[in-house]
Amino acid sequence: MTAQTYHLKLQAQGRVVVPGDVRGELGVSEGDELILVKEKYGYHLTSRRQLAQALYGSLQKSAEEERDLTQELLDERRAEIEGKGW
């Protein structure tokens, strides 16, 4: 994806017009809520849907991470018990 720059003009009462193609990419229309996220080097404008998708994607496990930590803990405890002869 190539970077695209938009020059926006601050209007009365702090209003900014979001270009139509950006609204389309965000999947928003008049009255929808946008989220402005402060980041280290600036701000990021997104929609609730895109933010939720990004967060959900960051929480998904990759194939290598498919672990059942509960089962691993139970297996370790059983091995400890068997090793002590209880």
mmCIF file as gemmi writes it, N, C-alpha and C atoms, coordinates in Angstrom:
data_model
loop_
_atom_site.group_PDB
_atom_site.id
_atom_site.type_symbol
_atom_site.label_atom_id
_atom_site.label_alt_id
_atom_site.label_comp_id
_atom_site.label_asym_id
_atom_site.label_entity_id
_atom_site.label_seq_id
_atom_site.pdbx_PDB_ins_code
_atom_site.Cartn_x
_atom_site.Cartn_y
_atom_site.Cartn_z
_atom_site.occupancy
_atom_site.B_iso_or_equiv
_atom_site.pdbx_formal_charge
_atom_site.auth_seq_id
_atom_site.auth_asym_id
_atom_site.pdbx_PDB_model_num
ATOM 1 N N . MET Axp A 1 ? 0.843 -1.177 0 1 0 ? 1 A 1
ATOM 2 C CA . MET Axp A 1 ? 0 0 0 1 0 ? 1 A 1
ATOM 3 C C . MET Axp A 1 ? 0.886 1.237 0 1 0 ? 1 A 1
ATOM 4 N N . THR Axp A 2 ? 0.638 2.147 -0.898 1 0 ? 2 A 1
ATOM 5 C CA . THR Axp A 2 ? 1.414 3.37 -0.958 1 0 ? 2 A 1
ATOM 6 C C . THR Axp A 2 ? 0.799 4.418 -0.037 1 0 ? 2 A 1
ATOM 7 N N . ALA Axp A 3 ? 1.649 5.244 0.53 1 0 ? 3 A 1
ATOM 8 C CA . ALA Axp A 3 ? 1.18 6.302 1.422 1 0 ? 3 A 1
ATOM 9 C C . ALA Axp A 3 ? 0.446 7.36 0.612 1 0 ? 3 A 1
ATOM 10 N N . GLN Axp A 4 ? -0.642 7.832 1.152 1 0 ? 4 A 1
ATOM 11 C CA . GLN Axp A 4 ? -1.417 8.875 0.494 1 0 ? 4 A 1
ATOM 12 C C . GLN Axp A 4 ? -1.594 10.008 1.496 1 0 ? 4 A 1
ATOM 13 N N . THR Axp A 5 ? -1.392 11.225 1.037 1 0 ? 5 A 1
ATOM 14 C CA . THR Axp A 5 ? -1.474 12.385 1.911 1 0 ? 5 A 1
ATOM 15 C C . THR Axp A 5 ? -2.694 13.215 1.571 1 0 ? 5 A 1
ATOM 16 N N . TYR Axp A 6 ? -3.38 13.679 2.589 1 0 ? 6 A 1
ATOM 17 C CA . TYR Axp A 6 ? -4.536 14.554 2.42 1 0 ? 6 A 1
ATOM 18 C C . TYR Axp A 6 ? -4.265 15.837 3.191 1 0 ? 6 A 1
ATOM 19 N N . HIS Axp A 7 ? -4.565 16.953 2.58 1 0 ? 7 A 1
ATOM 20 C CA . HIS Axp A 7 ? -4.434 18.245 3.247 1 0 ? 7 A 1
ATOM 21 C C . HIS Axp A 7 ? -5.836 18.688 3.633 1 0 ? 7 A 1
ATOM 22 N N . LEU Axp A 8 ? -6.082 18.758 4.925 1 0 ? 8 A 1
ATOM 23 C CA . LEU Axp A 8 ? -7.398 19.11 5.436 1 0 ? 8 A 1
ATOM 24 C C . LEU Axp A 8 ? -7.342 20.493 6.063 1 0 ? 8 A 1
ATOM 25 N N . LYS Axp A 9 ? -8.432 21.206 5.951 1 0 ? 9 A 1
ATOM 26 C CA . LYS Axp A 9 ? -8.497 22.556 6.508 1 0 ? 9 A 1
ATOM 27 C C . LYS Axp A 9 ? -9.436 22.551 7.705 1 0 ? 9 A 1
ATOM 28 N N . LEU Axp A 10 ? -8.943 23.078 8.825 1 0 ? 10 A 1
ATOM 29 C CA . LEU Axp A 10 ? -9.746 23.171 10.029 1 0 ? 10 A 1
ATOM 30 C C . LEU Axp A 10 ? -10.791 24.259 9.843 1 0 ? 10 A 1
ATOM 31 N N . GLN Axp A 11 ? -12.043 23.894 10.028 1 0 ? 11 A 1
ATOM 32 C CA . GLN Axp A 11 ? -13.142 24.837 9.821 1 0 ? 11 A 1
ATOM 33 C C . GLN Axp A 11 ? -13.707 25.286 11.161 1 0 ? 11 A 1
ATOM 34 N N . ALA Axp A 12 ? -14.784 26.039 11.12 1 0 ? 12 A 1
ATOM 35 C CA . ALA Axp A 12 ? -15.411 26.569 12.327 1 0 ? 12 A 1
ATOM 36 C C . ALA Axp A 12 ? -15.716 25.45 13.306 1 0 ? 12 A 1
ATOM 37 N N . GLN Axp A 13 ? -15.573 25.724 14.568 1 0 ? 13 A 1
ATOM 38 C CA . GLN Axp A 13 ? -15.838 24.803 15.67 1 0 ? 13 A 1
ATOM 39 C C . GLN Axp A 13 ? -14.99 23.535 15.591 1 0 ? 13 A 1
ATOM 40 N N . GLY Axp A 14 ? -13.793 23.62 14.971 1 0 ? 14 A 1
ATOM 41 C CA . GLY Axp A 14 ? -12.866 22.505 14.917 1 0 ? 14 A 1
ATOM 42 C C . GLY Axp A 14 ? -13.262 21.404 13.951 1 0 ? 14 A 1
ATOM 43 N N . ARG Axp A 15 ? -14.137 21.689 13.014 1 0 ? 15 A 1
ATOM 44 C CA . ARG Axp A 15 ? -14.606 20.668 12.069 1 0 ? 15 A 1
ATOM 45 C C . ARG Axp A 15 ? -13.614 20.455 10.939 1 0 ? 15 A 1
ATOM 46 N N . VAL Axp A 16 ? -13.521 19.198 10.52 1 0 ? 16 A 1
ATOM 47 C CA . VAL Axp A 16 ? -12.663 18.809 9.402 1 0 ? 16 A 1
ATOM 48 C C . VAL Axp A 16 ? -13.507 17.945 8.471 1 0 ? 16 A 1
ATOM 49 N N . VAL Axp A 17 ? -13.41 18.195 7.173 1 0 ? 17 A 1
ATOM 50 C CA . VAL Axp A 17 ? -14.122 17.369 6.206 1 0 ? 17 A 1
ATOM 51 C C . VAL Axp A 17 ? -13.221 16.192 5.829 1 0 ? 17 A 1
ATOM 52 N N . VAL Axp A 18 ? -13.733 14.972 6.021 1 0 ? 18 A 1
ATOM 53 C CA . VAL Axp A 18 ? -12.992 13.764 5.662 1 0 ? 18 A 1
ATOM 54 C C . VAL Axp A 18 ? -13.339 13.442 4.206 1 0 ? 18 A 1
ATOM 55 N N . PRO Axp A 19 ? -12.333 13.349 3.336 1 0 ? 19 A 1
ATOM 56 C CA . PRO Axp A 19 ? -12.597 13.086 1.919 1 0 ? 19 A 1
ATOM 57 C C . PRO Axp A 19 ? -13.429 11.817 1.704 1 0 ? 19 A 1
ATOM 58 N N . GLY Axp A 20 ? -14.233 11.836 0.655 1 0 ? 20 A 1
ATOM 59 C CA . GLY Axp A 20 ? -15.141 10.737 0.359 1 0 ? 20 A 1
ATOM 60 C C . GLY Axp A 20 ? -14.473 9.389 0.222 1 0 ? 20 A 1
ATOM 61 N N . ASP Axp A 21 ? -13.31 9.333 -0.434 1 0 ? 21 A 1
ATOM 62 C CA . ASP Axp A 21 ? -12.647 8.034 -0.592 1 0 ? 21 A 1
ATOM 63 C C . ASP Axp A 21 ? -12.156 7.498 0.744 1 0 ? 21 A 1
ATOM 64 N N . VAL Axp A 22 ? -11.779 8.387 1.656 1 0 ? 22 A 1
ATOM 65 C CA . VAL Axp A 22 ? -11.356 7.957 2.992 1 0 ? 22 A 1
ATOM 66 C C . VAL Axp A 22 ? -12.569 7.431 3.768 1 0 ? 22 A 1
ATOM 67 N N . ARG Axp A 23 ? -13.696 8.148 3.673 1 0 ? 23 A 1
ATOM 68 C CA . ARG Axp A 23 ? -14.915 7.664 4.331 1 0 ? 23 A 1
ATOM 69 C C . ARG Axp A 23 ? -15.296 6.29 3.8 1 0 ? 23 A 1
ATOM 70 N N . GLY Axp A 24 ? -15.127 6.094 2.504 1 0 ? 24 A 1
ATOM 71 C CA . GLY Axp A 24 ? -15.429 4.791 1.91 1 0 ? 24 A 1
ATOM 72 C C . GLY Axp A 24 ? -14.529 3.692 2.442 1 0 ? 24 A 1
ATOM 73 N N . GLU Axp A 25 ? -13.241 3.977 2.549 1 0 ? 25 A 1
ATOM 74 C CA . GLU Axp A 25 ? -12.297 2.984 3.072 1 0 ? 25 A 1
ATOM 75 C C . GLU Axp A 25 ? -12.571 2.669 4.535 1 0 ? 25 A 1
ATOM 76 N N . LEU Axp A 26 ? -12.985 3.696 5.289 1 0 ? 26 A 1
ATOM 77 C CA . LEU Axp A 26 ? -13.298 3.492 6.7 1 0 ? 26 A 1
ATOM 78 C C . LEU Axp A 26 ? -14.656 2.828 6.882 1 0 ? 26 A 1
ATOM 79 N N . GLY Axp A 27 ? -15.483 2.872 5.845 1 0 ? 27 A 1
ATOM 80 C CA . GLY Axp A 27 ? -16.821 2.29 5.935 1 0 ? 27 A 1
ATOM 81 C C . GLY Axp A 27 ? -17.753 3.094 6.82 1 0 ? 27 A 1
ATOM 82 N N . VAL Axp A 28 ? -17.608 4.42 6.777 1 0 ? 28 A 1
ATOM 83 C CA . VAL Axp A 28 ? -18.425 5.286 7.619 1 0 ? 28 A 1
ATOM 84 C C . VAL Axp A 28 ? -19.253 6.234 6.751 1 0 ? 28 A 1
ATOM 85 N N . SER Axp A 29 ? -20.314 6.738 7.353 1 0 ? 29 A 1
ATOM 86 C CA . SER Axp A 29 ? -21.154 7.728 6.676 1 0 ? 29 A 1
ATOM 87 C C . SER Axp A 29 ? -21.567 8.779 7.702 1 0 ? 29 A 1
ATOM 88 N N . GLU Axp A 30 ? -22.338 9.743 7.266 1 0 ? 30 A 1
ATOM 89 C CA . GLU Axp A 30 ? -22.73 10.848 8.131 1 0 ? 30 A 1
ATOM 90 C C . GLU Axp A 30 ? -23.331 10.349 9.441 1 0 ? 30 A 1
ATOM 91 N N . GLY Axp A 31 ? -22.837 10.902 10.538 1 0 ? 31 A 1
ATOM 92 C CA . GLY Axp A 31 ? -23.322 10.54 11.863 1 0 ? 31 A 1
ATOM 93 C C . GLY Axp A 31 ? -22.541 9.427 12.539 1 0 ? 31 A 1
ATOM 94 N N . ASP Axp A 32 ? -21.728 8.695 11.777 1 0 ? 32 A 1
ATOM 95 C CA . ASP Axp A 32 ? -20.917 7.625 12.381 1 0 ? 32 A 1
ATOM 96 C C . ASP Axp A 32 ? -19.792 8.228 13.216 1 0 ? 32 A 1
ATOM 97 N N . GLU Axp A 33 ? -19.355 7.478 14.194 1 0 ? 33 A 1
ATOM 98 C CA . GLU Axp A 33 ? -18.287 7.93 15.086 1 0 ? 33 A 1
ATOM 99 C C . GLU Axp A 33 ? -16.927 7.486 14.547 1 0 ? 33 A 1
ATOM 100 N N . LEU Axp A 34 ? -15.985 8.413 14.544 1 0 ? 34 A 1
ATOM 101 C CA . LEU Axp A 34 ? -14.602 8.109 14.186 1 0 ? 34 A 1
ATOM 102 C C . LEU Axp A 34 ? -13.761 8.168 15.453 1 0 ? 34 A 1
ATOM 103 N N . ILE Axp A 35 ? -12.631 7.496 15.418 1 0 ? 35 A 1
ATOM 104 C CA . ILE Axp A 35 ? -11.733 7.469 16.572 1 0 ? 35 A 1
ATOM 105 C C . ILE Axp A 35 ? -10.389 8.04 16.143 1 0 ? 35 A 1
ATOM 106 N N . LEU Axp A 36 ? -9.899 9.01 16.893 1 0 ? 36 A 1
ATOM 107 C CA . LEU Axp A 36 ? -8.603 9.621 16.643 1 0 ? 36 A 1
ATOM 108 C C . LEU Axp A 36 ? -7.652 9.103 17.722 1 0 ? 36 A 1
ATOM 109 N N . VAL Axp A 37 ? -6.665 8.316 17.305 1 0 ? 37 A 1
ATOM 110 C CA . VAL Axp A 37 ? -5.754 7.665 18.237 1 0 ? 37 A 1
ATOM 111 C C . VAL Axp A 37 ? -4.423 8.401 18.245 1 0 ? 37 A 1
ATOM 112 N N . LYS Axp A 38 ? -3.968 8.811 19.441 1 0 ? 38 A 1
ATOM 113 C CA . LYS Axp A 38 ? -2.674 9.469 19.562 1 0 ? 38 A 1
ATOM 114 C C . LYS Axp A 38 ? -1.596 8.398 19.566 1 0 ? 38 A 1
ATOM 115 N N . GLU Axp A 39 ? -0.62 8.546 18.676 1 0 ? 39 A 1
ATOM 116 C CA . GLU Axp A 39 ? 0.494 7.616 18.587 1 0 ? 39 A 1
ATOM 117 C C . GLU Axp A 39 ? 1.787 8.376 18.828 1 0 ? 39 A 1
ATOM 118 N N . LYS Axp A 40 ? 2.891 7.653 18.835 1 0 ? 40 A 1
ATOM 119 C CA . LYS Axp A 40 ? 4.182 8.259 19.153 1 0 ? 40 A 1
ATOM 120 C C . LYS Axp A 40 ? 4.522 9.426 18.227 1 0 ? 40 A 1
ATOM 121 N N . TYR Axp A 41 ? 4.278 9.264 16.929 1 0 ? 41 A 1
ATOM 122 C CA . TYR Axp A 41 ? 4.691 10.291 15.973 1 0 ? 41 A 1
ATOM 123 C C . TYR Axp A 41 ? 3.525 11.035 15.334 1 0 ? 41 A 1
ATOM 124 N N . GLY Axp A 42 ? 2.367 11.002 15.949 1 0 ? 42 A 1
ATOM 125 C CA . GLY Axp A 42 ? 1.238 11.727 15.388 1 0 ? 42 A 1
ATOM 126 C C . GLY Axp A 42 ? -0.078 11.085 15.783 1 0 ? 42 A 1
ATOM 127 N N . TYR Axp A 43 ? -1.054 11.237 14.92 1 0 ? 43 A 1
ATOM 128 C CA . TYR Axp A 43 ? -2.395 10.735 15.187 1 0 ? 43 A 1
ATOM 129 C C . TYR Axp A 43 ? -2.843 9.813 14.067 1 0 ? 43 A 1
ATOM 130 N N . HIS Axp A 44 ? -3.769 8.936 14.403 1 0 ? 44 A 1
ATOM 131 C CA . HIS Axp A 44 ? -4.284 7.948 13.459 1 0 ? 44 A 1
ATOM 132 C C . HIS Axp A 44 ? -5.807 8.025 13.519 1 0 ? 44 A 1
ATOM 133 N N . LEU Axp A 45 ? -6.446 8.25 12.373 1 0 ? 45 A 1
ATOM 134 C CA . LEU Axp A 45 ? -7.9 8.317 12.288 1 0 ? 45 A 1
ATOM 135 C C . LEU Axp A 45 ? -8.425 6.961 11.841 1 0 ? 45 A 1
ATOM 136 N N . THR Axp A 46 ? -9.384 6.424 12.569 1 0 ? 46 A 1
ATOM 137 C CA . THR Axp A 46 ? -9.932 5.116 12.233 1 0 ? 46 A 1
ATOM 138 C C . THR Axp A 46 ? -11.402 5.055 12.609 1 0 ? 46 A 1
ATOM 139 N N . SER Axp A 47 ? -12.043 3.988 12.233 1 0 ? 47 A 1
ATOM 140 C CA . SER Axp A 47 ? -13.44 3.757 12.614 1 0 ? 47 A 1
ATOM 141 C C . SER Axp A 47 ? -13.48 2.68 13.692 1 0 ? 47 A 1
ATOM 142 N N . ARG Axp A 48 ? -14.609 2.565 14.358 1 0 ? 48 A 1
ATOM 143 C CA . ARG Axp A 48 ? -14.763 1.528 15.384 1 0 ? 48 A 1
ATOM 144 C C . ARG Axp A 48 ? -14.551 0.144 14.774 1 0 ? 48 A 1
ATOM 145 N N . ARG Axp A 49 ? -15.123 -0.066 13.584 1 0 ? 49 A 1
ATOM 146 C CA . ARG Axp A 49 ? -15.032 -1.367 12.926 1 0 ? 49 A 1
ATOM 147 C C . ARG Axp A 49 ? -13.583 -1.719 12.628 1 0 ? 49 A 1
ATOM 148 N N . GLN Axp A 50 ? -12.834 -0.768 12.061 1 0 ? 50 A 1
ATOM 149 C CA . GLN Axp A 50 ? -11.437 -1.059 11.729 1 0 ? 50 A 1
ATOM 150 C C . GLN Axp A 50 ? -10.594 -1.262 12.975 1 0 ? 50 A 1
ATOM 151 N N . LEU Axp A 51 ? -10.856 -0.5 14.014 1 0 ? 51 A 1
ATOM 152 C CA . LEU Axp A 51 ? -10.107 -0.663 15.258 1 0 ? 51 A 1
ATOM 153 C C . LEU Axp A 51 ? -10.393 -2.035 15.873 1 0 ? 51 A 1
ATOM 154 N N . ALA Axp A 52 ? -11.654 -2.435 15.866 1 0 ? 52 A 1
ATOM 155 C CA . ALA Axp A 52 ? -12.019 -3.752 16.398 1 0 ? 52 A 1
ATOM 156 C C . ALA Axp A 52 ? -11.351 -4.858 15.587 1 0 ? 52 A 1
ATOM 157 N N . GLN Axp A 53 ? -11.331 -4.725 14.259 1 0 ? 53 A 1
ATOM 158 C CA . GLN Axp A 53 ? -10.692 -5.734 13.421 1 0 ? 53 A 1
ATOM 159 C C . GLN Axp A 53 ? -9.192 -5.808 13.708 1 0 ? 53 A 1
ATOM 160 N N . ALA Axp A 54 ? -8.559 -4.657 13.875 1 0 ? 54 A 1
ATOM 161 C CA . ALA Axp A 54 ? -7.124 -4.633 14.151 1 0 ? 54 A 1
ATOM 162 C C . ALA Axp A 54 ? -6.824 -5.279 15.501 1 0 ? 54 A 1
ATOM 163 N N . LEU Axp A 55 ? -7.639 -4.968 16.501 1 0 ? 55 A 1
ATOM 164 C CA . LEU Axp A 55 ? -7.425 -5.547 17.826 1 0 ? 55 A 1
ATOM 165 C C . LEU Axp A 55 ? -7.699 -7.05 17.804 1 0 ? 55 A 1
ATOM 166 N N . TYR Axp A 56 ? -8.756 -7.46 17.138 1 0 ? 56 A 1
ATOM 167 C CA . TYR Axp A 56 ? -9.072 -8.88 17.055 1 0 ? 56 A 1
ATOM 168 C C . TYR Axp A 56 ? -7.952 -9.627 16.35 1 0 ? 56 A 1
ATOM 169 N N . GLY Axp A 57 ? -7.445 -9.051 15.273 1 0 ? 57 A 1
ATOM 170 C CA . GLY Axp A 57 ? -6.353 -9.677 14.535 1 0 ? 57 A 1
ATOM 171 C C . GLY Axp A 57 ? -5.097 -9.806 15.37 1 0 ? 57 A 1
ATOM 172 N N . SER Axp A 58 ? -4.851 -8.836 16.239 1 0 ? 58 A 1
ATOM 173 C CA . SER Axp A 58 ? -3.649 -8.893 17.065 1 0 ? 58 A 1
ATOM 174 C C . SER Axp A 58 ? -3.769 -9.941 18.165 1 0 ? 58 A 1
ATOM 175 N N . LEU Axp A 59 ? -5.002 -10.351 18.474 1 0 ? 59 A 1
ATOM 176 C CA . LEU Axp A 59 ? -5.216 -11.344 19.524 1 0 ? 59 A 1
ATOM 177 C C . LEU Axp A 59 ? -5.29 -12.766 18.989 1 0 ? 59 A 1
ATOM 178 N N . GLN Axp A 60 ? -5.43 -12.918 17.671 1 0 ? 60 A 1
ATOM 179 C CA . GLN Axp A 60 ? -5.51 -14.256 17.107 1 0 ? 60 A 1
ATOM 180 C C . GLN Axp A 60 ? -4.166 -14.958 17.233 1 0 ? 60 A 1
ATOM 181 N N . LYS Axp A 61 ? -4.217 -16.245 17.43 1 0 ? 61 A 1
ATOM 182 C CA . LYS Axp A 61 ? -3.005 -17.032 17.567 1 0 ? 61 A 1
ATOM 183 C C . LYS Axp A 61 ? -2.552 -17.512 16.197 1 0 ? 61 A 1
ATOM 184 N N . SER Axp A 62 ? -1.263 -17.546 15.998 1 0 ? 62 A 1
ATOM 185 C CA . SER Axp A 62 ? -0.727 -18.145 14.78 1 0 ? 62 A 1
ATOM 186 C C . SER Axp A 62 ? -0.677 -19.655 14.987 1 0 ? 62 A 1
ATOM 187 N N . ALA Axp A 63 ? -0.384 -20.381 13.923 1 0 ? 63 A 1
ATOM 188 C CA . ALA Axp A 63 ? -0.346 -21.846 14 1 0 ? 63 A 1
ATOM 189 C C . ALA Axp A 63 ? 0.672 -22.311 15.036 1 0 ? 63 A 1
ATOM 190 N N . GLU Axp A 64 ? 1.801 -21.601 15.17 1 0 ? 64 A 1
ATOM 191 C CA . GLU Axp A 64 ? 2.834 -21.994 16.123 1 0 ? 64 A 1
ATOM 192 C C . GLU Axp A 64 ? 2.395 -21.736 17.56 1 0 ? 64 A 1
ATOM 193 N N . GLU Axp A 65 ? 1.458 -20.815 17.749 1 0 ? 65 A 1
ATOM 194 C CA . GLU Axp A 65 ? 1.047 -20.439 19.096 1 0 ? 65 A 1
ATOM 195 C C . GLU Axp A 65 ? -0.14 -21.251 19.614 1 0 ? 65 A 1
ATOM 196 N N . GLU Axp A 66 ? -0.609 -22.204 18.854 1 0 ? 66 A 1
ATOM 197 C CA . GLU Axp A 66 ? -1.752 -23.011 19.277 1 0 ? 66 A 1
ATOM 198 C C . GLU Axp A 66 ? -1.336 -23.896 20.438 1 0 ? 66 A 1
ATOM 199 N N . ARG Axp A 67 ? -1.452 -23.367 21.656 1 0 ? 67 A 1
ATOM 200 C CA . ARG Axp A 67 ? -1.068 -24.102 22.852 1 0 ? 67 A 1
ATOM 201 C C . ARG Axp A 67 ? -2.229 -24.062 23.831 1 0 ? 67 A 1
ATOM 202 N N . ASP Axp A 68 ? -2.387 -25.121 24.534 1 0 ? 68 A 1
ATOM 203 C CA . ASP Axp A 68 ? -3.375 -25.183 25.603 1 0 ? 68 A 1
ATOM 204 C C . ASP Axp A 68 ? -2.612 -25.061 26.916 1 0 ? 68 A 1
ATOM 205 N N . LEU Axp A 69 ? -2.495 -23.833 27.403 1 0 ? 69 A 1
ATOM 206 C CA . LEU Axp A 69 ? -1.687 -23.581 28.599 1 0 ? 69 A 1
ATOM 207 C C . LEU Axp A 69 ? -2.264 -24.267 29.834 1 0 ? 69 A 1
ATOM 208 N N . THR Axp A 70 ? -3.583 -24.369 29.895 1 0 ? 70 A 1
ATOM 209 C CA . THR Axp A 70 ? -4.203 -25.057 31.031 1 0 ? 70 A 1
ATOM 210 C C . THR Axp A 70 ? -3.788 -26.522 31.057 1 0 ? 70 A 1
ATOM 211 N N . GLN Axp A 71 ? -3.843 -27.159 29.894 1 0 ? 71 A 1
ATOM 212 C CA . GLN Axp A 71 ? -3.464 -28.563 29.825 1 0 ? 71 A 1
ATOM 213 C C . GLN Axp A 71 ? -1.986 -28.755 30.147 1 0 ? 71 A 1
ATOM 214 N N . GLU Axp A 72 ? -1.149 -27.828 29.674 1 0 ? 72 A 1
ATOM 215 C CA . GLU Axp A 72 ? 0.279 -27.918 29.982 1 0 ? 72 A 1
ATOM 216 C C . GLU Axp A 72 ? 0.516 -27.844 31.488 1 0 ? 72 A 1
ATOM 217 N N . LEU Axp A 73 ? -0.196 -26.942 32.162 1 0 ? 73 A 1
ATOM 218 C CA . LEU Axp A 73 ? -0.049 -26.8 33.609 1 0 ? 73 A 1
ATOM 219 C C . LEU Axp A 73 ? -0.509 -28.075 34.322 1 0 ? 73 A 1
ATOM 220 N N . LEU Axp A 74 ? -1.648 -28.624 33.908 1 0 ? 74 A 1
ATOM 221 C CA . LEU Axp A 74 ? -2.124 -29.868 34.512 1 0 ? 74 A 1
ATOM 222 C C . LEU Axp A 74 ? -1.129 -31.004 34.313 1 0 ? 74 A 1
ATOM 223 N N . ASP Axp A 75 ? -0.565 -31.115 33.128 1 0 ? 75 A 1
ATOM 224 C CA . ASP Axp A 75 ? 0.428 -32.154 32.845 1 0 ? 75 A 1
ATOM 225 C C . ASP Axp A 75 ? 1.654 -31.999 33.736 1 0 ? 75 A 1
ATOM 226 N N . GLU Axp A 76 ? 2.102 -30.755 33.927 1 0 ? 76 A 1
ATOM 227 C CA . GLU Axp A 76 ? 3.253 -30.501 34.788 1 0 ? 76 A 1
ATOM 228 C C . GLU Axp A 76 ? 2.954 -30.908 36.231 1 0 ? 76 A 1
ATOM 229 N N . ARG Axp A 77 ? 1.759 -30.563 36.706 1 0 ? 77 A 1
ATOM 230 C CA . ARG Axp A 77 ? 1.387 -30.905 38.094 1 0 ? 77 A 1
ATOM 231 C C . ARG Axp A 77 ? 1.312 -32.42 38.273 1 0 ? 77 A 1
ATOM 232 N N . ARG Axp A 78 ? 0.742 -33.127 37.286 1 0 ? 78 A 1
ATOM 233 C CA . ARG Axp A 78 ? 0.677 -34.595 37.37 1 0 ? 78 A 1
ATOM 234 C C . ARG Axp A 78 ? 2.07 -35.195 37.408 1 0 ? 78 A 1
ATOM 235 N N . ALA Axp A 79 ? 2.968 -34.66 36.584 1 0 ? 79 A 1
ATOM 236 C CA . ALA Axp A 79 ? 4.338 -35.172 36.558 1 0 ? 79 A 1
ATOM 237 C C . ALA Axp A 79 ? 5.023 -34.934 37.903 1 0 ? 79 A 1
ATOM 238 N N . GLU Axp A 80 ? 4.767 -33.796 38.533 1 0 ? 80 A 1
ATOM 239 C CA . GLU Axp A 80 ? 5.347 -33.514 39.844 1 0 ? 80 A 1
ATOM 240 C C . GLU Axp A 80 ? 4.828 -34.493 40.888 1 0 ? 80 A 1
ATOM 241 N N . ILE Axp A 81 ? 3.515 -34.744 40.849 1 0 ? 81 A 1
ATOM 242 C CA . ILE Axp A 81 ? 2.908 -35.667 41.813 1 0 ? 81 A 1
ATOM 243 C C . ILE Axp A 81 ? 3.449 -37.078 41.628 1 0 ? 81 A 1
ATOM 244 N N . GLU Axp A 82 ? 3.525 -37.519 40.386 1 0 ? 82 A 1
ATOM 245 C CA . GLU Axp A 82 ? 4.036 -38.878 40.108 1 0 ? 82 A 1
ATOM 246 C C . GLU Axp A 82 ? 5.509 -38.995 40.523 1 0 ? 82 A 1
ATOM 247 N N . GLY Axp A 83 ? 6.269 -37.935 40.35 1 0 ? 83 A 1
ATOM 248 C CA . GLY Axp A 83 ? 7.669 -37.958 40.716 1 0 ? 83 A 1
ATOM 249 C C . GLY Axp A 83 ? 7.9 -38.037 42.205 1 0 ? 83 A 1
ATOM 250 N N . LYS Axp A 84 ? 6.95 -37.513 42.992 1 0 ? 84 A 1
ATOM 251 C CA . LYS Axp A 84 ? 7.061 -37.549 44.461 1 0 ? 84 A 1
ATOM 252 C C . LYS Axp A 84 ? 6.441 -38.806 45.051 1 0 ? 84 A 1
ATOM 253 N N . GLY Axp A 85 ? 5.799 -39.628 44.2 1 0 ? 85 A 1
ATOM 254 C CA . GLY Axp A 85 ? 5.23 -40.872 44.685 1 0 ? 85 A 1
ATOM 255 C C . GLY Axp A 85 ? 3.967 -40.701 45.51 1 0 ? 85 A 1
ATOM 256 N N . TRP Axp A 86 ? 3.212 -39.686 45.308 1 0 ? 86 A 1
ATOM 257 C CA . TRP Axp A 86 ? 1.983 -39.455 46.077 1 0 ? 86 A 1
ATOM 258 C C . TRP Axp A 86 ? 0.893 -40.273 45.539 1 0 ? 86 A 1
